[in-house]
C-alpha cells in the first residue's frame, strides 16, 4: 500500500490533466445512462400504440451519441497524453538515476532485468494510470447511478439482480491467487529470458566461435516453451474466470426475467420498464462490478512493478560528492597511492597496503597474474569505488574531496573490450568531447592512425558502425577508441591493453597511436604487450593484492624476482615469436 501512496504523490505534477480526465469520465459515464430510459419510453408507447414524438426521440439518440463520441474522443486524447507523458517522465527519471549509480550496482544486477524495469514495469504502471483510473471512476459513477435508478424502479427486483453478486465474488476468489501466482511466474521467466537474451546477443561472437548456435537455440526454446506454458495456463484460467462470470451474469438476467416477467404480467411493471431495468443491470452493473473486483489484480501487479521501480530509485550511488566537494583543478599528473586497502566484501581485502608514487608524465605498467589487483587499482583511481582505508591523491588532493565529474573529465580510459555505440563514426569519436569541431575529430583520428580507413568508407565519418562496432575489425575499433581518448585530451590515462592477437601491421599502427596518446600524460597501463612494458618508466608487479616489485624492465630482470620469472614464462616467448616474424 505504501508504494501506491507514494505513486499517488508522484502524480502531483499531472493533477490538472487527471482532473480533466476525471471530469470527462464523469460526463462519458453519465451520457450513457439515459439510453435505457429512452428505450423504455419507446417500448411502452409502441406496445400501447400511443403516439410519441419520433423526431424528438431521433434527435435525442443522435445528440446523446454525438455528445458521447465527442467526450469519448476528448477523454481518449487526454488519457493518452497523461499516460505517455507519465511514462516519458518516469523513464527519464529512472534512466537518469541509473546513470548516477556506481558500477557495483550494474555488476550485481542483470542488464535484462534493468531493461525490463525501465520498459515493462513502467508500462504496467501506465495500464493502471490510464485504463484503471478511467474504469475506476467510470464504473464507480455508473454503478452508483444504476443502483439509485434500479432501487427507485423496483427495490425487490434490484435485490433479485444483486443475489448473484456473492457468486461473482466466490468465482473471483477461486481464481485470484492462481492468477496472481501465474503473473509473478510469467514476470520472473520473462526477466530471466530478457537477461539471458541480452547476454547471448552481446556475446554472439563467442557463441559462433564455439559453434554453439544450436545449443543456444535449444536453450532459448526451452525458456520460451516455459513462458508459452505459463502464458497459456494464465490465459485458460483468465478465460475460464470470464466464462463463469458470463454464466453468472446470464443467471442473474434469467432471474430478473423470471421475476420481472411476473411483475409485467400482474401489471405491476411495464414491459418497457423491465427492458430498461435489464439493460441497466446487465449492461451497466454486472460489468462494472466484475471490473472493480478484478481491479485488485491490476493493483497487485502495479504494486509489484512500483516496488521494483522504487527499489531502483531509492538505491543511492555508492560514490557521491561530499557536500563541500571542490572542482578538481587542471591536473598536472602526480598520483599517489598512500597505504591503500580495498575490499569488495567485508573481511576479504583485494588490495593490501598499496604505496606508489607516480610523477607527472610517467608511464606505469601494471603487471601480474589475473586477480592480482591491477584492474581494482585503476578503478579506485577513477573513483568507481572508494578505498576502504588509506588515500589516493592527485597533485596532492585527495580524490574523495573533489567533484566526481571534474575528476573523471580529466581521466581518459581505453578499455580492453572496445565499446562503440550504434551510431556514426563521427559521433563515436566525438563522444570523447561533445563540443569538438569536425576538424578536431579528424585530427584525433589521424593521431590514432584510423583517418585513412574511415575516409575509404562509402560514407566516411557518417558511416554507422552498428551495434558494438560489428562493421569494423578489432584493430580498427581499438583505434577509434584511441581517437576518442585523444579527443578528450585527458591528463591521466588508463589503458587496459587488449590481449587478442593482431597482425604485425595493425599492431604497429595501434602501438604508434598509443604512444602518441600517452605522450606527456601520466599513464597507467594494464600491460600485456612486451613492447609497452619495456618502455614503461615504472613496472609495478602485483601479486595477491600487494605490490611486490617496482622498477624498470632492466632493473627487474637484474633483480631476478617475480617479474624476471614472469618474463621467462610469458614475454620471452612473445619476443622470440617477433624475432622469427622479423626474419
C-alpha positions as CSV (number, residue, x, y, z in Angstrom):
1,X,0.0,0.0,0.0
2,X,2.9,2.4,0.8
3,X,4.0,2.0,-2.8
4,X,0.6,3.1,-4.1
5,X,0.5,6.1,-1.7
6,X,3.9,7.1,-3.0
7,X,2.8,6.6,-6.6
8,X,-0.1,9.0,-5.9
9,X,2.4,11.6,-4.7
10,X,4.4,11.1,-7.9
11,X,1.2,12.0,-9.8
12,X,1.0,15.5,-8.4
13,X,2.6,17.2,-11.5
14,X,-0.3,15.7,-13.6
15,X,-3.2,16.7,-11.3
16,X,-4.7,19.2,-13.8
17,X,-4.7,16.6,-16.6
18,X,-6.1,14.0,-14.2
19,X,-8.8,16.4,-13.1
20,X,-9.8,17.0,-16.7
21,X,-9.8,13.2,-17.3
22,X,-12.0,12.7,-14.3
23,X,-14.5,15.3,-15.5
24,X,-14.6,13.8,-18.9
25,X,-15.0,10.3,-17.4
26,X,-18.0,11.6,-15.4
27,X,-19.5,13.0,-18.5
28,X,-18.8,9.9,-20.5
29,X,-20.4,7.7,-17.9
30,X,-23.4,10.0,-17.4
31,X,-24.1,10.3,-21.1
32,X,-24.7,6.6,-21.4
33,X,-27.3,6.4,-18.6
34,X,-30.4,7.9,-20.4
35,X,-30.4,5.3,-23.2
36,X,-32.3,2.5,-21.4
37,X,-34.9,5.1,-20.3
38,X,-35.3,6.2,-23.9
39,X,-35.8,2.6,-24.9
40,X,-38.3,2.2,-22.1
41,X,-40.2,5.2,-23.3
42,X,-40.3,3.9,-26.9
43,X,-41.2,0.4,-26.0
44,X,-44.1,1.3,-23.7
45,X,-45.6,3.7,-26.3
46,X,-45.2,1.2,-29.1
47,X,-46.9,-1.6,-27.1
48,X,-49.8,0.8,-26.2
49,X,-49.8,2.1,-29.7
50,X,-49.7,5.6,-28.3
51,X,-48.2,8.4,-30.4
52,X,-44.9,9.9,-29.3
53,X,-42.5,12.5,-30.8
54,X,-40.5,10.3,-33.1
55,X,-38.2,13.1,-34.3
56,X,-37.6,14.2,-30.7
57,X,-36.5,10.7,-29.8
58,X,-34.4,10.5,-33.0
59,X,-32.6,13.8,-32.2
60,X,-32.2,12.7,-28.6
61,X,-30.5,9.5,-29.5
62,X,-28.3,11.2,-32.2
63,X,-27.5,14.0,-29.8
64,X,-26.5,11.8,-26.9
65,X,-24.5,9.5,-29.3
66,X,-22.7,12.6,-30.8
67,X,-22.0,14.1,-27.4
68,X,-20.8,10.7,-26.1
69,X,-18.5,10.4,-29.1
70,X,-17.0,13.9,-28.6
71,X,-16.5,13.4,-24.9
72,X,-15.1,9.9,-25.6
73,X,-12.6,11.3,-28.1
74,X,-11.5,14.1,-25.7
75,X,-11.2,11.5,-22.9
76,X,-9.1,9.2,-25.1
77,X,-6.8,12.1,-26.1
78,X,-6.4,13.3,-22.5
79,X,-5.7,9.8,-21.1
80,X,-3.3,9.0,-23.9
81,X,-1.4,12.2,-23.3
82,X,-1.4,11.6,-19.5
83,X,-0.1,8.0,-19.9
84,X,2.6,8.9,-22.5
85,X,3.8,11.9,-20.5
86,X,4.0,9.9,-17.3
87,X,5.9,7.1,-19.0
88,X,8.3,9.6,-20.6
89,X,8.9,11.3,-17.2
90,X,9.3,8.2,-15.1
91,X,11.6,6.6,-17.7
92,X,13.7,9.7,-17.9
93,X,13.9,9.8,-14.1
94,X,14.8,6.1,-13.9
95,X,17.4,6.2,-16.6
96,X,19.0,9.4,-15.2
97,X,19.2,7.8,-11.8
98,X,20.7,4.6,-13.2
99,X,23.4,6.7,-14.9
100,X,24.3,8.2,-11.5
101,X,24.7,4.8,-9.8
102,X,28.0,3.2,-9.3
103,X,29.5,0.4,-11.3
104,X,28.9,-2.0,-8.4
105,X,25.1,-1.7,-8.9
106,X,25.4,-2.9,-12.5
107,X,27.7,-5.7,-11.6
108,X,25.1,-7.1,-9.1
109,X,22.0,-6.7,-11.4
110,X,21.4,-8.4,-14.7
111,X,21.1,-5.9,-17.6
112,X,18.0,-7.6,-18.9
113,X,16.2,-7.1,-15.6
114,X,17.2,-3.4,-15.5
115,X,15.9,-3.0,-19.1
116,X,12.6,-4.7,-18.0
117,X,12.4,-2.2,-15.1
118,X,12.5,0.7,-17.5
119,X,10.3,-0.7,-20.2
120,X,7.8,-3.3,-18.8
121,X,7.4,-2.1,-15.2
122,X,6.7,1.4,-16.4
123,X,4.2,0.1,-18.9
124,X,2.4,-1.9,-16.2
125,X,2.0,1.2,-14.1
126,X,0.7,3.1,-17.1
127,X,-2.0,0.5,-17.5
128,X,-3.4,1.3,-14.1
129,X,-3.0,5.0,-14.6
130,X,-4.9,5.0,-17.9
131,X,-7.2,2.0,-18.0
132,X,-7.5,1.5,-14.3
133,X,-8.0,5.2,-13.5
134,X,-10.7,5.6,-16.1
135,X,-12.5,2.4,-15.3
136,X,-12.4,3.1,-11.5
137,X,-14.2,6.4,-12.0
138,X,-16.4,5.4,-14.8
139,X,-17.5,2.1,-13.2
140,X,-17.9,3.7,-9.8
141,X,-20.1,6.5,-11.1
142,X,-22.1,4.2,-13.3
143,X,-22.6,1.6,-10.5
144,X,-23.8,4.3,-8.1
145,X,-26.2,5.8,-10.6
146,X,-27.6,2.5,-11.7
147,X,-28.2,1.3,-8.2
148,X,-30.1,4.5,-7.4
149,X,-32.2,4.1,-10.6
150,X,-32.7,0.4,-10.0
151,X,-33.8,0.8,-6.4
152,X,-36.1,3.6,-7.4
153,X,-37.7,1.5,-10.1
154,X,-38.2,-1.7,-8.0
155,X,-36.2,-2.5,-5.0
156,X,-37.2,-6.1,-4.8
157,X,-36.2,-6.8,-8.4
158,X,-32.9,-5.0,-7.7
159,X,-32.2,-7.4,-4.8
160,X,-33.0,-10.3,-7.1
161,X,-30.4,-8.9,-9.5
162,X,-27.9,-8.5,-6.8
163,X,-28.4,-12.0,-5.5
164,X,-25.8,-13.4,-7.9
165,X,-23.2,-10.9,-6.7
166,X,-21.8,-13.2,-3.9
167,X,-21.3,-15.9,-6.6
168,X,-19.3,-13.3,-8.6
169,X,-17.0,-12.8,-5.6
170,X,-16.7,-16.6,-4.9
171,X,-15.8,-17.1,-8.6
172,X,-13.2,-14.4,-8.5
173,X,-11.7,-15.7,-5.2
174,X,-11.4,-19.2,-6.6
175,X,-9.1,-17.9,-9.4
176,X,-7.4,-14.8,-8.0
177,X,-4.5,-16.5,-6.1
178,X,-3.6,-18.7,-9.1
179,X,-3.8,-15.8,-11.4
180,X,-1.5,-13.7,-9.2
181,X,1.0,-16.5,-8.9
182,X,0.9,-17.0,-12.6
183,X,1.6,-13.3,-13.2
184,X,4.6,-13.5,-10.9
185,X,6.0,-16.6,-12.6
186,X,5.5,-15.0,-16.1
187,X,7.2,-11.9,-14.9
188,X,10.1,-13.8,-13.5
189,X,10.6,-16.0,-16.5
190,X,10.4,-13.0,-18.9
191,X,13.0,-11.2,-16.9
192,X,15.3,-14.2,-16.9
193,X,14.8,-14.6,-20.7
194,X,15.5,-11.0,-21.3
195,X,18.6,-11.1,-19.3
196,X,19.9,-14.2,-21.0
197,X,18.9,-12.9,-24.4
198,X,20.8,-9.7,-23.9
199,X,23.9,-11.6,-22.7
200,X,23.9,-14.1,-25.6
201,X,23.3,-11.5,-28.3
202,X,26.1,-9.3,-26.9
203,X,28.3,-12.4,-26.8
204,X,27.3,-13.7,-30.3
205,X,31.0,-13.8,-31.3
206,X,31.7,-16.3,-28.6
207,X,28.7,-18.4,-29.5
208,X,29.8,-18.6,-33.1
209,X,33.5,-19.2,-32.3
210,X,32.5,-22.3,-30.3
211,X,29.8,-23.3,-32.9
212,X,27.2,-23.3,-30.2
213,X,24.3,-21.8,-32.3
214,X,22.1,-24.9,-32.0
215,X,22.8,-25.2,-28.3
216,X,21.8,-21.6,-27.7
217,X,18.7,-22.1,-29.8
218,X,17.7,-25.1,-27.7
219,X,18.4,-23.1,-24.5
220,X,16.3,-20.2,-25.8
221,X,13.5,-22.5,-26.9
222,X,13.4,-24.1,-23.5
223,X,12.9,-20.7,-21.9
224,X,10.4,-19.7,-24.5
225,X,8.5,-23.0,-24.1
226,X,8.3,-22.5,-20.3
227,X,6.9,-19.0,-20.9
228,X,4.5,-20.4,-23.5
229,X,3.1,-22.9,-21.0
230,X,2.8,-20.3,-18.3
231,X,1.0,-17.8,-20.6
232,X,-1.4,-20.5,-22.0
233,X,-2.2,-21.6,-18.5
234,X,-2.8,-18.0,-17.4
235,X,-4.9,-17.4,-20.5
236,X,-7.0,-20.5,-19.8
237,X,-7.6,-19.5,-16.2
238,X,-8.5,-15.9,-17.2
239,X,-10.9,-17.1,-19.9
240,X,-12.5,-19.6,-17.5
241,X,-13.0,-16.8,-15.0
242,X,-14.8,-14.7,-17.6
243,X,-16.8,-17.6,-19.0
244,X,-18.1,-18.5,-15.5
245,X,-18.8,-14.8,-14.9
246,X,-20.8,-14.7,-18.1
247,X,-22.8,-17.7,-16.9
248,X,-23.4,-16.0,-13.6
249,X,-24.5,-12.9,-15.4
250,X,-26.9,-14.9,-17.5
251,X,-28.3,-16.5,-14.4
252,X,-28.9,-13.0,-13.0
253,X,-30.6,-12.0,-16.2
254,X,-32.7,-15.1,-16.1
255,X,-33.8,-14.4,-12.5
256,X,-34.7,-10.8,-13.5
257,X,-36.7,-12.0,-16.4
258,X,-38.5,-14.6,-14.3
259,X,-39.4,-12.2,-11.5
260,X,-39.8,-9.2,-13.8
261,X,-42.0,-11.2,-16.2
262,X,-44.3,-11.9,-13.3
263,X,-44.4,-8.2,-12.4
264,X,-45.3,-7.3,-16.0
265,X,-48.0,-10.0,-16.2
266,X,-49.5,-8.8,-13.0
267,X,-49.4,-5.2,-14.2
268,X,-47.0,-4.0,-11.5
269,X,-44.3,-3.1,-14.1
270,X,-44.5,-2.1,-17.8
271,X,-42.7,-4.1,-20.4
272,X,-40.5,-1.0,-21.2
273,X,-39.5,-0.7,-17.5
274,X,-38.4,-4.3,-17.4
275,X,-36.4,-3.9,-20.6
276,X,-34.8,-0.8,-19.2
277,X,-34.1,-2.5,-15.9
278,X,-32.4,-5.5,-17.5
279,X,-30.4,-3.1,-19.7
280,X,-29.2,-1.2,-16.6
281,X,-28.4,-4.3,-14.6
282,X,-26.9,-6.4,-17.4
283,X,-25.1,-3.7,-19.3
284,X,-24.3,-1.2,-16.6
285,X,-24.0,-3.1,-13.3
286,X,-22.6,-6.6,-13.7
287,X,-19.7,-5.4,-15.9
288,X,-18.6,-2.6,-13.6
289,X,-18.9,-4.9,-10.5
290,X,-16.7,-7.5,-12.2
291,X,-14.1,-4.9,-13.4
292,X,-13.9,-3.3,-9.9
293,X,-13.4,-6.7,-8.3
294,X,-10.6,-7.5,-10.9
295,X,-9.0,-4.1,-10.2
296,X,-7.4,-5.9,-7.2
297,X,-5.3,-8.0,-9.6
298,X,-4.2,-4.9,-11.6
299,X,-3.4,-3.1,-8.4
300,X,-1.3,-6.1,-7.2
301,X,0.7,-6.2,-10.5
302,X,1.2,-2.4,-10.3
303,X,2.3,-2.6,-6.7
304,X,4.9,-5.2,-7.6
305,X,6.1,-3.0,-10.5
306,X,6.2,0.0,-8.3
307,X,8.2,-1.9,-5.7
308,X,10.9,-2.7,-8.3
309,X,11.0,0.9,-9.7
310,X,11.2,2.5,-6.3
311,X,13.9,0.0,-5.3
312,X,16.0,1.3,-8.2
313,X,15.1,4.9,-7.5
314,X,15.9,4.5,-3.8
315,X,19.3,2.9,-4.4
316,X,21.8,5.6,-3.6
317,X,25.1,5.8,-5.5
318,X,27.9,4.2,-3.6
319,X,30.1,7.0,-4.7
320,X,28.8,10.5,-4.2
321,X,30.2,14.0,-4.0
322,X,30.8,15.4,-0.5
323,X,28.6,18.4,0.4
324,X,31.8,20.5,0.4
325,X,33.4,18.9,-2.7
326,X,35.5,21.2,-4.8
327,X,36.2,21.3,-8.5
328,X,39.3,19.4,-9.5
329,X,41.9,21.9,-10.7
330,X,43.6,21.3,-14.0
331,X,45.6,18.1,-13.4
332,X,49.4,18.2,-13.6
333,X,49.6,14.4,-13.2
334,X,51.3,13.4,-9.9
335,X,49.5,10.4,-8.5
336,X,50.0,8.9,-5.0
337,X,48.6,5.7,-3.6
338,X,49.0,6.1,0.2
339,X,48.7,2.8,2.2
340,X,45.5,1.9,0.1
341,X,43.4,-1.0,1.3
342,X,40.3,-2.1,-0.5
343,X,37.7,-4.9,-0.1
344,X,34.6,-5.6,-2.2
345,X,33.3,-7.8,0.6
346,X,34.0,-7.1,4.3
347,X,36.9,-9.1,5.6
348,X,38.2,-10.0,2.1
349,X,40.8,-7.4,1.1
350,X,41.8,-7.4,-2.6
351,X,44.3,-4.6,-2.2
352,X,46.6,-4.6,0.8
353,X,48.7,-1.5,1.8
354,X,49.4,-0.2,-1.7
355,X,52.0,2.6,-1.7
356,X,53.0,4.0,-5.0
357,X,54.0,7.5,-6.3
358,X,53.9,8.3,-10.0
359,X,55.4,11.6,-11.3
360,X,53.7,13.7,-14.0
361,X,54.1,12.3,-17.4
362,X,55.3,8.9,-16.3
363,X,54.1,5.7,-17.8
364,X,53.4,2.9,-15.3
365,X,52.9,-0.7,-16.5
366,X,50.8,-2.8,-14.1
367,X,51.9,-6.4,-14.4
368,X,50.7,-9.6,-12.7
369,X,48.5,-12.7,-12.8
370,X,44.8,-12.4,-13.2
371,X,43.2,-11.4,-9.9
372,X,46.3,-9.7,-8.6
373,X,44.5,-6.3,-8.2
374,X,45.6,-4.4,-11.3
375,X,42.1,-3.5,-12.5
376,X,41.0,-2.7,-9.0
377,X,43.8,-0.1,-8.7
378,X,42.7,1.8,-11.8
379,X,39.0,1.5,-10.8
380,X,39.9,3.2,-7.5
381,X,41.8,5.9,-9.4
382,X,38.6,6.7,-11.3
383,X,36.6,6.5,-8.1
384,X,34.4,3.8,-9.4
385,X,34.9,2.6,-5.8
386,X,36.2,4.3,-2.8
387,X,39.2,3.0,-0.8
388,X,38.4,1.1,2.3
389,X,41.3,2.8,4.0
390,X,44.2,5.0,3.0
391,X,44.1,7.6,0.3
392,X,44.6,8.3,-3.4
393,X,45.9,11.8,-4.2
394,X,46.3,13.6,-7.5
395,X,48.6,16.6,-7.3
396,X,48.3,16.4,-3.5
397,X,44.5,16.5,-3.5
398,X,42.5,13.5,-2.1
399,X,40.2,12.4,-4.9
400,X,37.4,12.0,-2.4
401,X,37.4,15.7,-1.8
402,X,36.7,16.7,-5.4
403,X,33.6,16.5,-7.6
404,X,33.3,13.3,-9.5
405,X,32.7,14.8,-12.9
406,X,35.6,17.3,-12.6
407,X,37.9,14.3,-11.8
408,X,36.7,11.9,-14.5
409,X,36.7,14.6,-17.1
410,X,40.5,14.7,-16.8
411,X,41.0,10.9,-16.8
412,X,40.9,9.1,-20.1
413,X,40.1,5.3,-20.3
414,X,40.8,2.9,-23.2
415,X,39.4,-0.5,-22.0
416,X,40.3,-3.9,-23.3
417,X,36.9,-4.7,-24.7
418,X,36.3,-1.7,-27.0
419,X,32.7,-0.4,-26.7
420,X,31.4,1.6,-29.7
421,X,27.8,2.7,-30.0
422,X,25.3,2.1,-32.8
423,X,25.8,5.5,-34.4
424,X,28.2,7.2,-36.8
425,X,32.0,7.0,-36.5
426,X,32.0,10.8,-36.1
427,X,29.6,10.7,-33.1
428,X,31.6,7.8,-31.6
429,X,34.8,9.7,-31.7
430,X,33.1,13.0,-30.6
431,X,31.8,11.2,-27.5
432,X,35.2,12.0,-26.0
433,X,34.4,15.7,-26.2
434,X,30.9,16.6,-27.4
435,X,31.8,20.2,-28.3
436,X,34.7,19.2,-30.6
437,X,34.7,20.5,-34.1
438,X,34.8,18.2,-37.1
439,X,38.4,19.2,-37.8
440,X,39.3,18.3,-34.2
441,X,37.7,14.9,-34.7
442,X,39.7,14.4,-37.9
443,X,43.0,15.3,-36.1
444,X,42.2,12.8,-33.4
445,X,41.5,10.2,-36.0
446,X,44.8,10.9,-37.8
447,X,46.7,10.7,-34.5
448,X,45.1,7.3,-33.9
449,X,46.0,6.1,-37.4
450,X,42.4,5.5,-38.4
451,X,41.6,8.6,-40.5
452,X,42.6,6.9,-43.8
453,X,40.4,3.8,-43.0
454,X,37.4,6.0,-42.3
455,X,37.9,8.1,-45.4
456,X,37.9,5.0,-47.5
457,X,34.4,4.0,-46.3
458,X,31.5,4.9,-48.7
459,X,30.0,7.4,-46.2
460,X,33.2,8.3,-44.4
461,X,32.7,9.6,-40.9
462,X,29.0,9.4,-41.3
463,X,29.1,5.6,-41.6
464,X,27.0,3.9,-38.9
465,X,29.2,1.2,-37.4
466,X,26.5,-1.0,-36.0
467,X,25.9,-2.3,-32.5
468,X,29.2,-2.6,-30.7
469,X,31.1,-1.7,-34.0
470,X,30.5,-5.0,-35.8
471,X,31.3,-3.4,-39.1
472,X,34.9,-2.7,-38.1
473,X,37.8,-5.0,-37.4
474,X,39.1,-5.5,-33.9
475,X,42.1,-3.3,-34.6
476,X,40.0,-0.6,-36.3
477,X,37.7,-0.5,-33.3
478,X,40.7,-0.1,-31.0
479,X,42.0,2.8,-33.0
480,X,38.5,4.5,-33.0
481,X,38.5,4.2,-29.2
482,X,42.0,5.6,-29.1
483,X,40.9,8.6,-31.2
484,X,38.0,9.1,-28.8
485,X,40.5,9.2,-25.9
486,X,42.9,11.6,-27.8
487,X,40.0,14.0,-28.4
488,X,39.1,14.1,-24.7
489,X,42.7,15.2,-24.0
490,X,43.0,13.7,-20.5
491,X,45.8,14.5,-18.2
492,X,45.8,11.0,-16.7
493,X,45.3,7.9,-19.0
494,X,44.2,4.4,-18.0
495,X,44.8,1.8,-20.7
496,X,43.8,-1.8,-20.4
497,X,45.6,-3.4,-23.3
498,X,43.8,-5.9,-25.5
499,X,45.1,-9.5,-25.1
500,X,43.8,-10.5,-28.6
501,X,46.4,-11.3,-31.2
502,X,46.7,-8.8,-34.1
503,X,48.7,-8.9,-37.3
504,X,52.1,-7.1,-37.2
505,X,51.0,-4.1,-39.3
506,X,47.9,-3.5,-37.2
507,X,49.9,-4.0,-34.0
508,X,52.4,-1.4,-35.2
509,X,49.6,1.1,-36.0
510,X,48.0,0.7,-32.6
511,X,51.3,0.9,-30.8
512,X,52.2,4.1,-32.6
513,X,48.7,5.6,-31.8
514,X,49.1,4.6,-28.1
515,X,52.5,6.2,-27.9
516,X,51.0,9.5,-29.3
517,X,48.1,9.2,-26.8
518,X,50.4,8.6,-23.8
519,X,52.9,11.3,-24.7
520,X,53.1,13.9,-21.9
521,X,50.4,12.2,-19.9
522,X,50.5,10.2,-16.7
523,X,49.6,6.7,-17.9
524,X,48.6,3.6,-16.1
525,X,48.7,0.6,-18.4
526,X,47.4,-2.9,-17.5
527,X,50.1,-4.3,-19.8
528,X,50.0,-7.4,-21.9
529,X,52.4,-6.3,-24.7
530,X,56.1,-6.7,-24.1
531,X,56.8,-3.5,-26.2
532,X,54.7,-1.5,-23.8
533,X,56.2,-2.9,-20.7
534,X,59.8,-2.4,-21.9
535,X,59.1,1.4,-22.5
536,X,57.5,2.0,-19.1
537,X,59.1,4.4,-16.6
538,X,57.9,2.1,-13.9
539,X,56.8,-1.6,-13.9
540,X,54.6,-2.4,-10.9
541,X,54.5,-6.1,-10.2
542,X,51.3,-7.2,-8.4
543,X,50.6,-10.4,-6.6
544,X,47.5,-11.2,-4.4
545,X,46.7,-7.5,-3.9
546,X,50.2,-6.4,-3.0
547,X,52.9,-4.6,-4.8
548,X,55.9,-7.0,-4.8
549,X,58.3,-5.2,-7.1
550,X,58.7,-1.8,-8.7
551,X,61.4,-0.8,-11.2
552,X,62.3,-0.6,-14.9
553,X,62.5,-3.6,-17.2
554,X,66.3,-3.8,-16.9
555,X,66.2,-3.3,-13.1
556,X,63.6,-6.0,-12.5
557,X,65.3,-8.5,-14.8
558,X,68.6,-7.9,-12.9
559,X,66.7,-8.3,-9.6
560,X,65.7,-11.9,-10.7
561,X,62.4,-11.9,-8.8
562,X,58.7,-12.3,-9.8
563,X,59.0,-10.1,-12.9
564,X,62.1,-12.0,-14.2
565,X,60.2,-15.3,-13.8
566,X,57.1,-13.8,-15.5
567,X,59.3,-12.6,-18.3
568,X,60.8,-16.0,-18.8
569,X,57.4,-17.7,-18.8
570,X,55.4,-15.3,-20.9
571,X,57.1,-12.4,-22.5
572,X,60.2,-14.2,-23.8
573,X,58.0,-16.4,-25.9
574,X,56.4,-13.4,-27.4
575,X,59.8,-11.8,-28.1
576,X,61.1,-14.9,-29.8
577,X,58.0,-15.0,-31.9
578,X,58.5,-11.4,-33.0
579,X,62.1,-12.2,-33.9
580,X,61.0,-15.1,-36.1
581,X,58.5,-12.9,-37.9
582,X,61.2,-10.3,-38.5
583,X,63.4,-12.9,-40.2
